[in-house]
Amino acid sequence: MGFWGSILGAGLGWWTLGPIGAIMGLVFGHLTEEQSSFINGNNKDRATQTRNGFLASLLVLVGAVMKADGKVVRAELDFVKRSLVATFGDKQAAEALILLRNILKQDIPVSDVVRQIRVNVNYSSRLQLIHLLYGIALADGHFSNDEQLLIQSIAQGLGITANDFEALKATYGNDLASCFKVLEIDESASNEEIKKAYRRMAVRFHPDKVAQLGEDIRMVAEEKFKKVNEAYERIKKERNIK
């Protein structure tokens, strides 16, 4: 039956079905069990399956974004590798890159994949997917129009609100206007509105909301959480808010 067939037979979760399952089935068919351990892992518990689904979704979407401009060059793979290393460490990044290279050879039905993710992944985890996609797309210092449009389309398909999407984008800015966007408020907001916005965003992006995805993903969430705090502190200083 082969390795992929055996894990399908074990009923390992939603991501083994539908378009993601079809893509990953073709990918795993060319890998050894050791190479596929980044996704499969050694445990079959619910927490492992939640993480597996997230990682499979991430790699498939990364593949789609990398192919958005019609070509994938070695420099992009190198930048993606560095981004994966920063998130998952050297060993898991190497395993992820093997999977990604095989995913890039597949046709990716983006809208179908996004629909499957939206049904099976909670909102906080979907936010983290977009956050990671943005970071990887910007890793080479160039963000093509095709990449921007695709990520925006993915975010819409995942049900990410326009305000949350703009807030995620703003975390990569460095001016005061970006700080207000991170908190999802207008620059004319009152001091009390700023405080309320900070409390709301601190709850929405708290790292504990994605703790089930593993410590590495939680650390990525902490970076976003840190940006929320930094934005608030900068606005407080500018406004002299006590």
Salt bridges, closest charged atoms under 4 A:
ASP69 OD2 - LYS71 NZ 3.97
ASP78 OD1 - ARG74 NE 3.12
GLU95 OE2 - LYS91 NZ 2.68
ASP112 OD1 - ARG115 NH1 2.88
ASP164 OD1 - ARG204 NH1 2.40
GLU166 OE2 - LYS169 NZ 3.70
GLU184 OE1 - ARG204 NH1 3.04
GLU192 OE2 - ARG199 NH2 3.95
ASP208 OD2 - HIS206 ND1 3.69
ASP208 OD1 - ARG218 NH2 2.57
ASP216 OD1 - ARG51 NH1 2.76
GLU222 OE2 - ARG218 NH1 2.38
GLU233 OE2 - LYS236 NZ 3.69
